[in-house]
Amino acid sequence: MGCIYVVLALAVPRVLMFLAFLLTNWFGRAFQTRLWPLLGFVFMPYTTLAYLAAMLNSNHTLSGGWLALFMVAIVVDAGHWGGGGLQYSRR
């Protein structure tokens, strides 16, 4: 049962990014190039979604609550990487 939560946590932000890319022009409005959204899709999907929301809703500035959301997303994405190393060292 625990594995399904991991799969959902990894899949949901990527599915949302894919749907937003197909159905809207948000990525074109928030990012200057296609490289950053592609790297964000692979390595840091929560951070990419938080940055996308911040850029679209605050006139292309990252400040206040949007900055806090962005920092929390970085911690969540980095936690996915560090959690595997912690589990490996316990064995």
Buried (B, 14 or more C-beta within 10 A) or exposed (E): EEEEEEEEEEEEBBEBBEEBBEEEEBBEEBBEEEEBBBEBBEEBBBBBBBBBBBBBEBEEEBEEEBBEBBEEBBEBBEEBEEEEEEEEEEE
